[in-house]
Amino acid sequence: MLAKLLARREATLLAIIIVMVLAVGIRAPRFLEPARQVSVLNDTVILLMLTLGQLAVIASGGIDLSVASNLAFVGMAMALLNTVMPGLPIVVYIVAAVLLGALLGAFNGSLVAWGGVPPIIMTLGTMTVFRGMVFLLSGGAWVSAHQMSPAFRELPRLGFLGIPSLIWIGLATTAVMYVVMAHTRVGRELYAVGDNEDAARYVGINPRMVKFRSFVISGAIAGLTGLLWVMRYASAQNDTAIGFELETVAAAVIGGVSIMGGSGSISGVVLGALFLGILKNALNVIGVSPFWQLAIQGAAILIAIVANTVVDRRNQERLTMRRVST
């Protein structure tokens, strides 16, 4: 049983994270303080949530490079809405952000599913389109903290049991995605289409609808994170989260999600996001140059991709051997 546990990618990644935290703690003991660890989680939760949406798309055999631009556009839209209607209940902003993000995701999904546009090409285009829409919506201006209502700014800072509400929202999103991906037909169909689209079609699954749903899920989560981003940082900018889409892909791959689709777990995504979040904070704590930080992060991502490729190849070889033997 222990051997099987240690063979799991998640167990290996968890061990690496623990060793990394302890090693940095020896160098800088303050890094091990509970308050510091809560801060690290708070810094990582938006990346985690965005990667959960990315998982839905990658599991179905696609990729969504527009998630950060979706985040930026929805964040700007919600910030501007708050300046015009500051008295709206927070729940209205949350529902509006999720719906707007889902609408942008549906645009991607419809053209991928029924237009036949490759996901990487489609989302590479909308990554730029959505980012341009941010400029058009804002007129090139920023929305600053003093323009936002106090209730709007304070939501991510509210705490329960000493833990910021942003982390609780992240935990809730993770729980919902776990149920969807592991215990519902929607999740099973996402994995089935990503693993073998022809076989999925043969058993009655509609691959087009499945791909469409994956982008709607990704877009909805991106919209929610856009709202949380501007609330937390009390600022909506035109360059918000530039490059963040690549971090979601990196976190997914580090967490063992196959970039070819058909496999990947919620626990792996959580650990992949935590690895990147802790690595960033650790490098800052021990005073590593920002230039070296990029190199180290890039090396970690490259190693994860190579390891993932090797594991996927071995699994495929084992599966082929089993089929031949039977």
Phi, psi and omega in degrees: 000316180295321180297319178295320180297314181292338180284342181289141180299321182298320179295320178295316180295320178299318178297320179296318180297315180298315179298319180296316180297314181295320181296317178292324179297327177293321180285321182222090185307331181296340180294336182272354180295138181307319181298323179292320180293322175297321178297320178297316178298320180296325179286338188261341192296325179292319175300317179300311182298317180295325179289329175299319175293321178298324178302317181302319181286314182295322180300329181272004177097011181244197175202146182237101180270004182258004187298320181290324178290323174300311177306312183295318182293312180296320178300315179295318180298318181290323178295318178293322177298322180294326179290331181272321183230071185293344184271001181296143175298147182302324181298330178293318177298319181296313180296316180297319180295316180296316181294318180294317177297319179296325179296317177295320177295322179295326177297314176300310185297323182293320181284330175288313186286312185254343177267347178074015180282129177303137184306319183294324179287316181299309185283336173294323177289312182288338173303318179282321181297311180297322179294321176295326178295331177298314179296317180296319182292320185267348185068022180084000182265161176260158170251118185261173185301319184291345178271349182263150178287151180303318181297324180294318182285331191273345185308309182293344183266348177295145183236157174216123184060031178080007182244129181300149182297333179301320179291320178298321178296319177298319178295320179295317178297319179297317180297317179297315180294326177298314179298315182298312186283328186257339189228015177230162179295326179303312180295316180299322180290326177300312180294321183296316180293319179292328180283314181200099185296320181295317179295322178296319179295324182296327181268011172100009178273139178267100184301326181295314180294323179296315179296320178300315180298321183300320180286329176295317178299312180299317181293320180298316179292322177298320178297316178298317180293331176297317176297313182296324180299307183291330176294314185291314184270358178050042181197134174242117186238161181288335182255022180303130172061027176298130180086355184292333181299325179290329177292326178293320177295317180298315180298320179295314182294317178300326179280006176092010178284127179287125181293345178274352178094167175090350180209161182137144183235157176297317180298323178295319178296317179302312181292324178296316177294319178297321179301312180294318181296315180292320180300314179300311181294321181297318180295325176291319183297319183272005172077030178285139180302142178304327180293318177290330178300315179298318180295317181293317178297318179297320178296318179298318179295318181297317178298319180296318180296315179298314179298319179298316180297317180296315180296316179299320180295317179295320178297321179294320179296318179296319179296320179295318179296321179295319180295320180294320182290334179268000000 
